[in-house]
Amino acid sequence: MAGEESSPDSATKNIDELEGQWRLYEAYNELHGLAQEFDTPFDAPAVLVVGHQTDGKSALVEALMGFQFNHVGGGTKTRRPITLHMKYNPECDTPLCHLLSDSDPSVSHEKSLQDIQAYIEAENMRLEKETCQFSAKEIIIRIEYKYCPNLTIIDTPGLVAPAPSRKNRALQAQARAVESLVRAKMQHRELIILCLEDCNDWSNATTRRVVMQIDPELSRTVVVATKLDTKIPQFARASDVEVFLSPPASTLDGFMLGDSPFFTSVPSGRVGFGPESVFRSNDEFKQAISSREVEDLVALEEKLGRALSKQERSRIGVNNLRLFLEELLLKRYMDSVPSIIPLLEKEYRSSTRKLSELDQQLSSLNEAKLKEKGRTFHDLFLTKLSLLLKGTVIAPPDKFGETLQDERVNGGAFIGSDGLQFPHKLIPNAGMRLYGGAQYHRAMAEFRFVVGGIKCPPITREEIVNACGVEDIHDGTNYSRTACVIAVAKARDTFEPFLHQLGCRLSHILKRLLPIAVYLLQKEGEYLSGHDVFLRRVADAFNNFAESTEKSCREKCMEDLVSTTRYVTWSLHNKNRAGLRQFLDSFGGSEQSAIIGNDSNMSTQTTETRLADLLDSTLWNRRLAPSSERIVYALVQQIFHGIREYFLASTELKFNCFLLMPVVDKLPAMLREDLESAFEDNLDNVFDITNLRHSVAQDKRQTEIELKRVQKLKEKFRYIHEQLNSQQAMFGQ
């Protein structure tokens, strides 16, 4: 106690206890750095400071540190959390700071406060230019100082509460980003949340609103009312002060750490030698903090008209808050030691296993083994492609399947000259998410359905007259030729776009087999992880094959379409002769009736006379009579429909034979040939052995570093655990 002389034994005991605590703090600091660097699930307790940018968060952090740092620059300018590993060192008259490397937290560099501030400001400027203006990756600083507590504090960016107007949209987006970052940090259950409120009425829960979304009972939260010196004058009655110091459960609900809030004041003014500086040294700043606590106690007792209880005094001032946090964090550290050791053991085994796998991977990077790997992958890949075409349910449809609507968007739709699409709901299985052979079959069925229902486009009288022209040996009209000219032109314009659309659609379906096959290989552990260059080569070869095969197949179909629209073969084009004959018979009958009706005195005409009259109205007459128009239209319809039926059948057959089947019988040989050719040419171009070996070696070095650090930490925590057990045994005696 103060004023009592301590014996040498007690002094030695105090030194031993202090050294033991330092060893514990250092171990946890290293653990925290390891967890940050390697994203390992270690529960390293620390104090997470959460508050709005006007809550005096920066000033309170500086007061807890015992010196002014000015690391935040005000408000949300801090765009990364800052972790401060503070250590009490009575021999450090000035703060000794080390900035841990972002790439390797095991490496630290001694920096001045000005250097660290410049680094933080540079990071703020860098992030401000990026799309996501905040980063969850912590800036880690180790600090030793005679006024520092033994604490690890994580200072987060200040929360923002912008006004809800359109002109504040940028600030609103920033507020959401900050709150998201802070909420993510609070999810770590090992952290003690220091919740700052700048209020004189506990019903206003500005920061608690955010904190209680993660910690609804405040069971791991310390609530702090800041700027107490400005609040005391605002209270008119003693009862208001009583409620503020001891808020009822209905106002401040939950089971907060410490059972009641803390109340702090930090004197305003900066440390320095300029005209605007208030304090000439950090010693003066530290003394001003203690003086402010005394002034607050006096002012509170004057307002209350009574003396504060010991319990009430223990919640007033930065020093009491610091002492409470130190004791709380020390208890958490000591309680967590037994659970940390098994986690370190598990991480050590995991790193050892990973190191063994990397050694095995390095040893397999020789030509013979790589070639064998490549050939094995080739065979397995083709097996998966064949399986997908034949049908399988191993790949999840919700991830890899496409509905007909998705397929139309991604692979193109069948659109006629009118620009309209056929309603997808009328196609069988349109709503099902398909892939592989099932999707190919649905696309071909839609092609048959759409093209098979196409009618001959309208024919105008102008088209008929223009198609008549003049023969090279007479000036009569040849309506059969006219019909052929019109029909083949209409058919070519109508069906050619569908040919390109079908090729595009089926090519899309085939290319989709690649990622699905890769998924199947990964699921069964047959994927060549780490060999990205080789896998890209296989993917490029497959996609090139699909594109070139589709183009070749489409060209064959185009040859058929050109031949059927270049020369009319009546045995092929006129499929419905009975219908055409019936139409012409009715046409001849109507002509005969018209002739008989015009001259009732004439006898029954002979066949020759009727033929002469028919020729007169068609071959020798250039005036386009309704009868001639009907003949041409009937012929065009027959020829067009004949072309459609042949185009539909030949196109489906050719795409099956020259696009689908080559995947089965030509792709294996093509891929193998490409693979063997690449093996003979330059194996390094196939597997990128040099970069791969460098990458694996780098991973190995990183894993070795992690393994050494885990081993070192494991020994430290085991030693600490043994010391704690021995101390408990001594106290037990």
Secondary structure, 3 states (H helix, E strand, C coil): CCCCCCCHHHHHHHHHHHHHHHHHHHHHHHHHHHHHHHCCCCCCCEEEEECECCCCHHHHHHHHHCCCCCCCCCHHHCCCCEEEEEEECCCCCCCEEEEECCCCCCCEEEECHHHHHHHHHHHHHHHHCCCCCCCCCCEEEEEEECCCCCEEEEECCCECCCCCCHHHHHHHHHHHHHHHHHHHHHCCCCEEEEEEECCCCCCCCHHHHHHHHHCCCCCCEEEEECCHHHHHHHCCCHHHHHHHHCCCCCCCCCCCCCCCCEECCCCCCCECCCCCCCECCHHHHHHHHHHHHHHHHHHHHHHHCCCCCHHHHCCECHHHHHHHHHHHHHHHHHHHHHHHHHHHHHHHHHHHHHHHHHHHHHHCCCHHHHHHHHHHHHHHHHHHHHHHHHCCCCCCHHHHCECHHHHHHHHCCCECCCCCECCHHHCCCCCCCECHHHHHHHHHHHHHHHHHCCCCCCCCHHHHHHHHCCCCCCCCCCHHHHHHHHHHHHHHHHHHHHHHHHHHHHHHHHHCHHHHHHHHHHHCCCCCCCCHHHHHHHHHHHHHHHHHHHHHHHHHHHHHHHHHCCCCCHHHHCCCHHHHHHHHHHHHHHHHHHHHHHCCCCCCCCHHHHHHHHHHHCCCCCCCCHHHHHHHHHHHHHHHHHHHHHHHHHHHHHHHHHHHHHHHHCHHHHHHHHHHHHHHHCHHHHHCHHHHHHHHHHHHHHHHHHHHHHHHHHHHHHHHHHHHHHHHHHHHC
